[in-house]
Amino acid sequence: MSSSNEAERAGRSGRAFIGSFTSAGGRGIVAAAVDRETGALTVLGSTDAVTDPSFLALAPGGTVLYAVSEADDGAVAAFDVTGDGAPVPAGEPVLVGGAAPTHLALAAGHLLTANYGSGSVTVLPVGADGAPEAATGVLHHRGNGPDQDRQAAPHAHQVLPDPTGRWVLSVDLGTDSVRVCELAATTGTLRVHTETALRPGSGPRHLAFHPTGGHAYVLGELEPTVTVCRWDAESGVLVALGEAPVVAAGTEGPTYPSEVVVARDGRFLWVANRGHDSIAVLALDESGAKAEFVTTVECGGQWPRDLALDPSGRRLYAANERSGNVTWFDIDQETGIPRRAGSIKAPAASCVVFG
């Protein structure tokens, strides 16, 4: 291939990283090239340096990738992703002092993990080299819910900063609530500021913010609904306004929603539905205060654990855990309805992030 063709190809390509469950046959963390014109993924390499890297996050600048290790002795690990192939471990994994971390995010120079098994959130400083250091704080949630099989104890499932970076929100499936916390950057500790109770038994799993920052959408795992909330960043208060379904009325069989994504322009919201094996499309009003179910489309596999919007905002990627593939969709910009465009094999896929 000529140098001009190589340069052209490089200009068309971005990067994606796929997390997976090594305990279920996954390759660990898979690096892939993304064709910006078609959305197609091409595998570049993989690493199984940590067990069950089920959720990933990129540092600003895109040179360091973080992964949870969703094990009983939960850990986080950093990877150098400046090369063209598989991610390269950057130091040893660091224990989080909690069980089965399922989500992580960066906030104020710290790495935060939501530990599902122990119902806690861990704070770890990030060193100058980008690697996580020993945990400085673990916030333990308290409470339970009406579903004795799934809600006998707290189960923190997601932690993320709000759009202003002032607050940290943790979503707990076991307690049917979202905690708004303050992160003390000097000590690396969290303090609960407010807690928003949601409908008992809804089992909140993840939330996503409207691009204006004034509303948030909390996805239930135990009930196939999205709760629309008003978010006041000045006071750090989240207020539930109402719910919208993520499957059509009369849908039979179990549905366990996993991820919620909001369009860059705030017009649509998409949800991955496990069991129903679909992607739901919801329309948002101009303010973001109301969500209306539109339709569902097949996810292109089985058990879509994650749904991700590419940097252009024109495509969705579904990580289908049980069918072992990642499928991508072109989004109709007028209707918000995804149309399947391609797929690659990715055993036990659990998440997708873009560089």
N, C-alpha and C positions, 0 to 999 in steps of 0.2 A: 504494500500500500504506500502511495506517495505521501510525503510530509504534508501536502496541502489537504489530502483526503483525511489524514489523521487529525489535523487541526479542525477540519470541518466537523468530523465525528465528535471530537472533544467538546466543541462549541454547542453541539446538540444535546449533550448528555449532562444529567445531574446525577445525584447519588441517593440511594435509599438503603435503609437497614431494616432487616426483618428479624424480630425476636421469635423464639420458639422454645418448646418444652423438650429438652434433651431426654427427660425420663420417658417421653412418649415417642421417641425416634426422631426428634428434631435435630437440626444441625447446629443449634446454638444461635449465634448471631450471623446472619447472612448479609453480605454486602452486595449490592446490585447497582448497575448503571441504569439510569432512567432516560429514555429517549424523549426529549421535551416535545417533539412534534407528534409522536404517537402515544406516548405514555408507556410504551413497552419496557419491561424489566429484563435485564440480562445479568445473571449471577456472575459475580467476580471472584467470590471466595467466601469462606466461612470459618468460624472458630467455635469450639465447644469448651473454651477455657473455664467457663463457669457453668454450674448446673442450673437449668431452667431459667434462662434470661428472658422472662416473659414480658417485661416492659422495658423500653429504652427511652433515652432522652439525649439530645445533643446540646453541648455547651455552646454559648454564643461564639460565632466564628466557625463552628462546624468542624473543629479539629479533634475534639475529644467527645467520645460517646460513652454514656453511662448506662449500666444495666443493673437491674435487680437480679438477685438469685432467689427465686421463690421456693425456698427450702425451709425446713423447720428451724434451722439456724440461719436466719435470713442474712443476706449480705448484699453489698453493692460493689461494682467493679468499674474501672475506667479503661477505655481502649483508645489507642491512637488510630485515627482514621484518615491520616494525611496521605497514606499510600494508595495504590490503585487496586489492591487486592483485599484480603481478609483483614478485619480489625486486629490490631496488635495489642495484647494486654499491656497496660501501663501500671505496673505495680501489682501487689496482691489484693484480692478482695478484702473488704472491710466489713466486719459484722455490724449489724444495725441494732442488736439488742432486742429483736422482735422476730416473730415467726411469719413466714410466708409473705414477704413484701410483694405487693401486686402493682405498685405505681410509684413513680418518683418524679421529682421536678426540682428545678433550680430556683432559689430565691435569696437575694441579698448575700451572695457569696457563700451560700450553703446549699447542700443537697438534702432534700427531704424525701422520706419514704413513707408510704402508707402500708402498714403491716396488717394484713387481713387476719392472719391466724391469731395474733395477740391483741388485736384491736388497739393499735397504738400508732403514733407518728414519731419518726426519728429524725433528728437534725444532725448532719455531719458537715463540718467545715470543708471547704474546697481549698487545697493548697495552691501555691503560686504556679505549680506545674500542672494544675488541673485535676490532680488525683484527690479522691476523698480521704479525709483524715478520721481519726477515732470520733465516735459519736459524742456530742456535748450535751444532748438532751433527748429524753424519750417522754412524750406526752401520752399517757394512758387514758383511753376513753372509758366511760362508765355508762351502764344501762343495758337494755335489751329490748326485744320486740315481741309481738304476739306469735310469730311463727317459731315454734319450739325447735324445729329441725334446723332452721337457718339463722334464728335471731336469739338464741339463748344467751349470747354474749356479744360484746362489741366486735365489729368487723370493719375496720377502716379500709376502704377500697381505693380511694383516690386522695391525693393532696396536691394542691396547686396554688400559686399566687393569684391574686386578682389582677385585673389589667393595670392598676396603678402601681402594683408592687408593694403596696403598704400593708396588705393583709394576706394571710394564708388561710385557705379553706380546706377542710378535710370532710370527706363524704363517708358516712358510716352506714353500711347496709344493716348491721345488727341493731342499731339504736334508732333507725328511721329519722336521722337528723343530719344536719350539716353544721359543723363548728367553724366559726370565724375566729382566727387566732392572730395574735401579735407575735412576731419573731424578733427577739432581742438579738440583734446582729453581734453585739459585743460579747455576749455570753453563749450564744448559740442555743437558746432555749425558747420554747413556745409557751404562751399563756392564752387560755380560752377567753375571748372577749364577749362573744355572744353565741348562742346555739339556736338554730331554727328547727323546730319540730315539723316533720312532714307526716303525711297520712300513715297511721299505723299499718304495718304489714307491706308497705310499698317497697321496702328494701332498696333505698337509694344507692346507686353504684358509682356513677360519674356525673359531672356537670360540665357545661360549656357556657362561655359568656357570649352575649351579643357583641358585635364589633363596636357599638357605641359605648359599651361598658355599663349600661343602665339596667340590663336584665341578664338573668342566668337561667339555664334550663337544666333541671335535675332529672336524670333518667333513673327510673325504677327498674330493678332487676326482678323482683318478685311479683310486681304488677306491671303489665306492659303499658306504661304511661310516662309522659314527660310532665313534670311540674314546672310551670312558668313562674319565675320569681323576679321581684324587683330588687335590684342591688344598689345600695347607697354606700358608695365608697367613702364618703365623708364621715359617716357615723359607724361604718362597718357592720351594717345590718342587712340581712337577707330576709325578704318577706315573700311567702308563697301567695300567688295570686289565683291560680287555677291549674287544672290538669287537662291534658289532651292525650287521646289514645295513640298508640303507634302500630296498631293492627286494626283491620276493619272490624266493625261490629259483627258478632256471630262467628268470629274465627275460632275454630276448634283446635284442641291440642295445646300443649304447654309452649309458652313463649317466654324466653329469658333475655331481655334486651341487654346489650353489652356496652355500646358506645354511642355517644351523641356528638354530632359535628354541626357547626353553624357555617353557612355560606359567608364568604368574605364581604358581600354587600348586605348581609342581614336579611335576605328575602326568603331563605329556605333553611330548613333544619333536616338532617338525616340521622337515622338511627339504625344500628345493626341489631337484628333480631335472631338470636339463637333458637333452635327448635323449629320456629317458623321458617328459618333460613332465608331471611329476606332483608332488604334495605327499605326502610320506611321513608317516605317523603312527607314533610309537613311544611305548610306555607306560614310565614310570619307576617304580621301586619307591619305597617311602616314604623311604628314605635318599638316593635319587638315585644309588646305586652300580651299578644295573643298568638297562639299556635293552632293551626287547623290541619287535621289529617287529610292527606290527598290520596296516596296510594302506596302500595308496596311493589317491589320488583325482586325477582330471585337474586340471591347473593352470589351465585356462581359456584356454590360449594355447600359444605355442611358446617354448621356451628361457627358463624362469623364472630370471632372474639373481639376483633378490632376493626375500626373504620377510620380511614385517614384521608384528608384532603391534600392534594399535591400543592406545591407552592404557587402554581398558576391559578388555583381555585377552579379549574375546569374539569378535574378528574377526581374520582373517589377510588380508594383501594380497600378491599375487604380481605382481612387475614382469616381464612377459613380453617379453623383448627383441626376438625375431624376429617375433612376431606384432604387436608394437606396441600393447600394451594393459596396463592394470592391472586385475586381477580381485580382487574381495573375496569372502570366505567367512565365513559364520556358523559358529562352532564349537559342536558338541554338547558341552555341559559334562560329560556323563556318560562319553562314549566318546572325546572328543577329535577326532572325525572332522569335517573341514570340509565345509560344504555351500555350493555356489556361490550368491551372492546378487546379483552385479552386476558390471559392467565398464565402463571408459571407454577411449577411444583414447588412446594415449601412445606415439608412434613411438620406437623404439629405447630403451624404458624400461630403466633399470638399477638403480634403488633407490627406496625409499619411506621417508620419515621423517615423524614426527608432531610437531606443535607443541602 
